Amino acid sequence: ARRRLRKARQAGFRFERWENPDWAVAHAFIQSARARKGLPLSMSAAELRRLGETFPDAVAVFTVRVSGQEVAALGITIQLNARVLYHFLPADAERFLAYSPTIFLNVGLHDWARANGFGLLDLGISTRQGVPNEGLLRFKRHLGAEISEKVTYRKAWPVSFS
């Protein structure tokens, strides 16, 4: 990971927050990366735009760009509270996989979260249809992440108290 991070830096990769993102472009980038990996995208372009426009102070798009232009990786974050920043929908461009731009993105997010007072950067779930994705878990561990349990609450109606 350190070697690939160094390689990306030497190639001129830059981490930045995308101010006033084009939500349709961000969604298309994410959708392309997920299709390449055979993964579904559970959020439409309209839903992503609505999320970003409804919560502009909590939802942000971060990118890794080459020469300040072409997007090599992209991720969406949601500020869950003053302490927790949640990273979801990470995506990368196939053309830059040799540089592992997702590593560069996660390091940038970690540094940004720390500089902005967050105590926890949540890298999201590591399962596919409820089954642990061992490769993704290993990748996150190599970045220094700690594995934690994901708790899901489900509303069950009608409720009977008898």
C-alpha positions in Angstrom: 0.0 0.0 0.0 2.8 2.4 0.8 4.6 1.7 -2.4 1.4 2.3 -4.4 0.6 5.5 -2.5 4.2 6.8 -3.3 3.7 5.8 -6.9 0.4 7.7 -7.1 2.0 10.8 -5.5 4.9 10.7 -8.0 2.4 10.4 -10.9 0.8 13.7 -9.7 -2.4 12.4 -8.1 -4.2 14.9 -6.0 -6.9 14.5 -3.3 -9.6 17.1 -3.1 -13.1 17.9 -2.0 -15.3 18.5 -5.0 -17.1 21.7 -4.3 -20.5 21.9 -6.0 -20.4 18.4 -7.4 -22.2 17.4 -10.6 -24.2 14.6 -9.0 -25.1 13.0 -12.3 -21.3 12.8 -13.2 -20.5 11.4 -9.8 -23.2 8.8 -10.0 -22.2 7.7 -13.5 -18.6 7.3 -12.3 -19.7 5.2 -9.3 -22.1 3.2 -11.5 -19.3 2.4 -14.0 -16.9 1.2 -11.3 -19.6 -1.0 -9.7 -20.7 -2.5 -13.0 -17.0 -3.4 -13.7 -16.9 -5.3 -10.4 -20.4 -6.9 -10.9 -21.8 -4.9 -8.0 -25.3 -3.3 -7.9 -25.7 0.3 -7.1 -28.6 0.8 -4.7 -29.0 4.5 -5.3 -30.3 6.2 -8.4 -28.7 9.4 -9.8 -31.8 11.3 -8.6 -31.6 9.9 -5.1 -27.9 10.7 -4.8 -28.5 14.3 -6.1 -31.4 14.7 -3.6 -29.3 13.4 -0.7 -26.5 15.9 -1.6 -28.9 18.8 -2.1 -31.0 18.1 1.0 -27.9 17.8 3.3 -25.3 20.0 1.7 -23.4 20.5 5.0 -23.3 16.8 5.8 -22.8 15.1 2.4 -19.6 15.6 0.4 -17.8 14.2 -2.7 -14.1 13.7 -2.6 -12.0 12.9 -5.6 -8.5 11.8 -6.6 -7.6 13.5 -9.8 -4.6 13.2 -12.1 -3.2 16.5 -13.4 -6.1 18.3 -11.7 -8.5 17.0 -14.3 -9.3 13.3 -14.8 -10.9 11.5 -11.9 -9.1 8.4 -10.8 -11.2 7.7 -7.7 -14.2 9.2 -6.0 -16.0 8.7 -2.7 -19.1 10.1 -1.0 -19.0 10.9 2.7 -21.8 11.7 5.2 -21.1 13.4 8.4 -23.1 11.3 10.8 -22.4 13.5 13.8 -19.6 15.7 15.1 -17.4 12.6 15.6 -18.1 10.2 12.8 -17.6 10.6 9.1 -19.0 7.7 7.0 -17.4 6.9 3.6 -19.6 5.1 1.2 -19.9 4.4 -2.6 -16.1 4.4 -3.2 -15.3 4.1 -6.9 -12.2 4.0 -9.1 -11.4 4.3 -12.8 -10.1 1.1 -14.4 -7.5 3.0 -16.3 -5.7 3.9 -13.1 -5.9 0.6 -11.2 -2.1 0.1 -11.3 -1.8 3.2 -9.0 -4.5 1.9 -6.6 -6.3 5.3 -6.4 -8.6 3.9 -3.8 -5.7 3.8 -1.4 -4.9 7.4 -2.2 -8.6 8.3 -1.6 -8.8 6.6 1.8 -5.5 8.2 3.0 -6.8 11.6 1.8 -10.1 11.0 3.6 -8.3 9.9 6.8 -6.2 13.1 6.8 -9.1 15.3 6.0 -11.3 13.7 8.7 -8.5 14.1 11.3 -7.9 17.8 10.3 -11.6 18.5 10.6 -12.0 17.1 14.1 -13.5 13.7 13.3 -12.6 10.9 15.7 -13.8 8.1 13.4 -13.7 7.5 9.7 -16.2 4.7 9.0 -15.1 2.9 5.8 -18.5 1.2 5.4 -19.7 -2.3 5.1 -17.5 -5.2 3.8 -20.2 -7.7 2.9 -22.0 -8.8 -0.2 -25.6 -9.8 0.5 -24.7 -10.3 4.1 -21.6 -12.5 3.5 -18.3 -11.1 4.5 -16.1 -10.0 1.6 -12.7 -11.3 2.8 -10.8 -9.4 0.1 -12.3 -6.1 1.0 -11.9 -6.8 4.7 -8.2 -7.5 4.1 -7.8 -4.3 2.0 -9.3 -2.2 4.9 -7.1 -3.9 7.5 -4.0 -3.2 5.4 -5.1 0.5 5.5 -5.1 0.3 9.3 -8.8 -0.1 9.7 -10.4 -2.0 12.6 -13.2 -4.4 12.0 -16.4 -3.7 13.9 -19.9 -5.2 14.0 -22.6 -3.7 11.9 -25.9 -3.4 13.7 -29.1 -3.2 11.7 -32.5 -2.2 13.1 -35.6 -3.2 11.2 -39.1 -1.8 11.8 -41.6 -4.7 12.1 -45.2 -3.7 11.9 -47.7 -4.3 13.3 -46.2 -4.5 16.8 -48.0 -6.7 19.3 -47.4 -6.2 23.0 -49.5 -9.1 24.2 
